[in-house]
Amino acid sequence: MEGDKERVPYSYTYFTPNFVSDFFNEVLKDRSPFPWQNSASAVGHEWGTDYDSMDDFRRANPEFGDRHSRPLTKSDFDAGLVKSDLMRRCVADGVAPEVLGTYEVEENGCGGNASTHFNLRRPYFVTVQIENTSDHDIVINGMLCGSRRSRGFHSSLYKGKLELDQTEKPQPPLKLTPGESLVVPVMCLLGPLAFDDYHLDVEEMAYLSDELAQSFGLAVGQPRELVDDYLLIGPVLQVSAFQVESNGGQHQIPLHDFDPSHCHLWYRSWLVGSCPHLYGLTAVGWSYLGEVLSNGYLAVDETRINVSEPISKLRIVETDFETSCLTYIEFQGVPLITEHAHLERGEWIELSVRGVGEVVVKGWYDAAIPRPQIDEHLRQQRSLRLSYEARVSGML
């Protein structure tokens, strides 16, 4: 962030290195949670063991039973199966392996064999930013803050408020002209285990390569159960106010406690496609019916899904970084569209129907990376869909 401003899709002027940013750098040494190379074949992100079928997998891994995942165990780390240095250091500092991730098998509906991978929590770097939105210069003289300087990787549940003693911390005067801003690192969190929150209400995107994009926007409305599932690791600088000189007077500008359900979020994503998703509106709400066009990369594919519960609407949603084209949609043998429908990420088509029956969808999709190839792709695909469902009013 400090040395690569041109590739960060939001503006800032000054960055204050401190003991928290030193910890950020330690975390960034871990290759496993950061697939930020320019190729989907990045070293360290290959699939796990491949199996010809789920039956073969279950015979080789009886501890799974009929499940598709299990919690991580100490033996997974002792045997060197978990490659993440960050996760290994957390376990060494006493964090229970089962809270850090799961060992999973995927039978990907968008193509590919049954394969295993580790689903690990992702680190989030939290900063505060103060921007001069006035029409005159201001000077920042210090902060009102509390700190915890532990450099260990032990974790605690982040409850939205830290009880740290606040003291005044003077600093050399920093002038901010109108429009200039200062960024201060404050803490590192391990995000929810279930998925990464990708859905932003307002989003700016910058393309880093043919396969990677970087987005910035406002994330709001995260479900309570996910907000309560962030883990705090490492040192903390809790900034409750900035001390500012403006128009000859001294002022304190207060900051609210960090809230994962209402914050600005910056993340990187693979430009990987998979397939659109089909939903039906039942008497109790929206229900996920499945993926469509899973084999439709640049070739017309057909999906048939039987709907056994009465529905009043169908919705086909594009959540991935791809373009899809729906050439034909049918329900109960009746065609529902008269012309092709093109969908970009975040768009959908909604159709009124009634009753039960078979849905037929024909079409294709196009994406920089045709389909998920590594475990990071699968996690992103799942996260994008679940983020959409978590944000859309009345969805699931």
N, C-alpha and C positions, 0 to 999 in steps of 0.2 A: 504494500500500500504506500509506504513512504517513498519508495523509489520508482514507482510505476504508475504515476498519476494518469498518464494518457490512456491506460487500459482499464481504469476504474470508471464505471458509467454514472458517476455523480461527481460533483465538483467540491473540492476543499482546497484550502490554501496552505495550512500548516498542520503538521503531524508531530505529536509530542511522544518520543520514545520514553519508556519507563520500565519498571520491573515487570509489569504485565505484558508489555510487548516483547520483552525478553522471553517470557514463557510462551507467547505465541510462536516465537521462532523455534523453541524446542519442539512444540507440537508439530510445526510444519516440516520437521525432519522426517516425520512418519510418512512413508510412501502410501500406505494402504488406504487411508480415508481420503486421499487427495488425487483422484485420477485426472490431473490437469495437464497431462501431456497432450500433444496434438494428434494422437492416433488412438483408435480403439484397441490396438494391440499393445497398449502400454504394459511394460514389464511389471509384474506384481498384481495384475488384475485379470489373469486368465481364469477360465472356469475351473471348478474343482473336478472331481472324478465324474466321468461320463458313464451313463448306463443306457443300455438299449431300450429299457422300459422301466416303468415304475415297479413292476413285479421283481425285476432283477435288483433294483435298488433295495426294496424291502427285504429280500432274501439276504442281502449283504449287510443290512443295517436293521436288525430286528428290534433294536431299542426304540425306533421310531413308531412301531406299531402301524396304525393307519393315519398317523399325523404327517404333516409336511415340514415340520420344524421341531426342534427341541432346544432348550436353553443351553448356553455354553457351560462347559464344566472345566474344572481345574486341569483335568487330563488333556483337554484340547490345547491348553497353553503349555503344559509340561512336555507334550509330544511335538511342540513346534508347529501345530496345524494352523494356529492363528498367527499370521505374519505381522500384524500391526504392532509396531513398537509402542505406540500410545496405549493400546489396550493392555499390552503386556506389562507396561510400567504401572498402569492403574491396578492390575491384579497384584503386582509385587508390593504395592503400597496398601493392600488390604481390601480392595474393592471386590465384592462378590462377582465371580464370572457371569452368573446368570443375569445380572442387571445390565451387562455390557452388550449382550447380543444373543443371537440364535444361530444354530447350524441348520441350514435349510436345503430342501430339494425342490427344484422347479421342473415341472413338465410344461414348458412354455407353449401356450396356445398359439403363439406367433411363429412357431417353428423351432426346431432344435430338439436334442435328446434330453432325457431326464438328467439333470446335473446338480451337483451340490455346491454350495457356497456359504460363506459366513456373512450374516447380516449384522453389521456393527453400528453402534451409535456414531453420529457424525459430530465433530466439534464445530461450535459456533463461536466466533470471536466478536465480543461485544465492545462497542466504543460509544462515547458520547460526542456530540458535535454541537458547537456553538457558532452561530452565524450572525454577522452584523446585518440586520435587515433594515437599519435606519438609514437616514440620508447624510449621516456625519460619522466621523471616526470614533471608535471606542478603544479603550485600552484594558486588557485583561491583566490584573495584578496578582491573581491567585485563585485558589479554590477552597471551598469548604468540603472536606472529604474525610473518609475513614479508610483504613487499609488493613489487609491481612497479607503478610508477605510469605506465607508458606509456599515452598516450591515443590511440595510433594504432589503426587497424582491421586491422593485419596479423594473421594467424592462425597458430596452431600446433596440432598434434594434441594433444588432452588425453589423457594417459596414466594418469590416476588419481592421480598423485602429482607435486607440484611441489617442486622443489629450491630453496627460498628460505631464506635465513638467518633464523632465528627470534630475535627480540629481545622483551624485555618492554616493553609499551606501557601505562603507567599511564593511568587515566582517572578523572574525578570519581566518587566512590562512588555507586553506584546500588543502592538497596535493592529487593529483590524479596520481596514477601510470598508466602506459600504460594499456588501456582497462577499467579503472575505470570511473565512471560517477556520476554526481550529478543531481537530479531531484528537481525542484522548482515549487510549485503550483502557478498559476497566475490568474485564473478566473474560473467562473462557467457560463455555457451557458445553456439555454433551447433550445433543438433541434427543427427541423422542425415539424410542426403539422402533415404533410401528412404521413411521415413514418420515420423509423430509418434507417440510412445508414449502412447496414450490409456488402455490397460487398467490398472486399479488393483485391487489385491487387496481393499482396504478403501476405500470411496468415500462421501463426503458431497457432495450436490449442492444448489446454490442457484440458483433461477431469476432471471435478471436482466431478462428481458423475455419476450415471447411467442416469440421466436426464438433467445434466447441462454441458456445455462446455464453455471454455474461449478462446477467439481468440485475436490475435494481428497482425496487418499488416498495409500496406500503403493504405490509401484511397485517390483516385485521381479522378478528372473528375466529381464531383458532379454538377448537373444542376444548373444554375445561380439562378433560382427562389428558390431553396432550400438553397443555400449559403446565400441568402439575407433574410432568414427566421429564423435566430438564434436570441434569446433574451439574453441579458446580465443581470445577476442578481448578487447582492451582491458586495463585495469588489473586487478590481483589483490590481494586481501587474504587471505592464507592464515592462518587462525586454527587453531592447534594446541592451545590450552588457554585456559580462562578462569581468572583469579585471583580467588578467592572467599574472603570472610570468613564463617565459620559457627561458631556456638557459641563465639565468642572465639578461634578458631584460623584460620590462613591455610591455604588449600588450592588446589591446581591441579586443575581438572577437564578432562581431555584430550578432544580431539575426533578422530574418525577422518577420514581423507582422504575427500573427496567421491567417491561412487561412483554413477554414473548408473543402475546396475543395482539399486541398493538405496537408495532415498531417498523422501522425501515429495514429491509432485508436485501442483502447483496449475495448472489450465488452464481455458480457456474453450472452449466448443464451440457450434456451430450445432445447433439442434434440427431437423435436416433428415433426412428419410426417404429411402429408396431402394428397398430390397427385402431380404428374408432371403437367406441363402446355404445352398447344398446341398453336403454332403460325403458321401463314401462310404469305408468302411473296407475297404481291399484287404489282400492278404497282407503288404504291406510297410508299411502304415500308412494314415493318413487322406489322402484325395485331394480337392482342391477340384473340384467338378463344375459350379459356376456359380451365377448369381443366379436366384431364382424370384420370380414375381409382380411383375415389373418395371413392369407397367402397371396395378397393382392398387390405386392410391390411391383409397380409398373406393368401389371397384367390384370385383366378383369377377373375377379374372384366372386364366388357366390357363397353366402352364408345362410343357413336355414336354422331357425331357433323356434322351438315349440313353446308357446305361452299357455300355461295351464291355469293361471289365476286371472280372472277378468281384469282388463285394463281399459282406460279411457283415452290414454295418450301413449305415443311412442316418441322417444327422443334418442337421436344418434348424436354423440358428442365426440369432438376431436380434442383430446387433451395433450397429445404428444407434439413434438417439434416436427411436424410433417404437414403435407397437404393431401387431403383425401377427396376423391370424386365419387359420389353416389350416383350411379347410372339408372338404378331401378330399385324400388321398394314396394313390397307387396304384403298385405295382411288379409288372411282369410280368402286368398285367391284374388283379391281386388288390388290393382295397381294404385299407389298412393301419390306418385309424383309424375309430372308430365315432361320435366326437363331435368338435366343433370344438376346436381347440387354440389358445389365445391366448398370444403370446410378447411379453415386454417385453425391453428391451436387456439382453444378457447371458444370456438364457434360450435353451434349445433343446429340441427333441424328437428322441429317438433311437429308431429302429425296427430290428428284426432282419429281415434279408432273406437271400437266397442266390442267387448267380449273376450273370448279366447280363440286361439288358433295358431297357425304357423306364420312367422315373419320370414320373408325372403329379402335379402339385401344383396345387390350386385354393385361392383365398383372396383376401385383401385386406390392406392396411395403412393406417394413419393416422399423420400426423405434422404438426407445426406448419408446417414447410416441406415441401411434398409430395414434391419431388425435387430433386437437385442443380441449382443454377442458375448458380453461379459456380465458378471454379477452386478456391477455398477449400473449397467443399462436396465436390468430388471428392476432394481430398487427404484430407479428414477421413473420407470414406467408405472410401477405400482403407486409411487408417491404422487405423481401427477394426477392419477385418477382419484385417489383418496383425498387429495387436497381439493380437487374440484367438488367432490361430494360433500366435504366438510364446509365448503363456502356457499354453495348454492342453497338458497332458502327452500326448505321443504324437501331437500334431497336426502334420502335414506334417513 
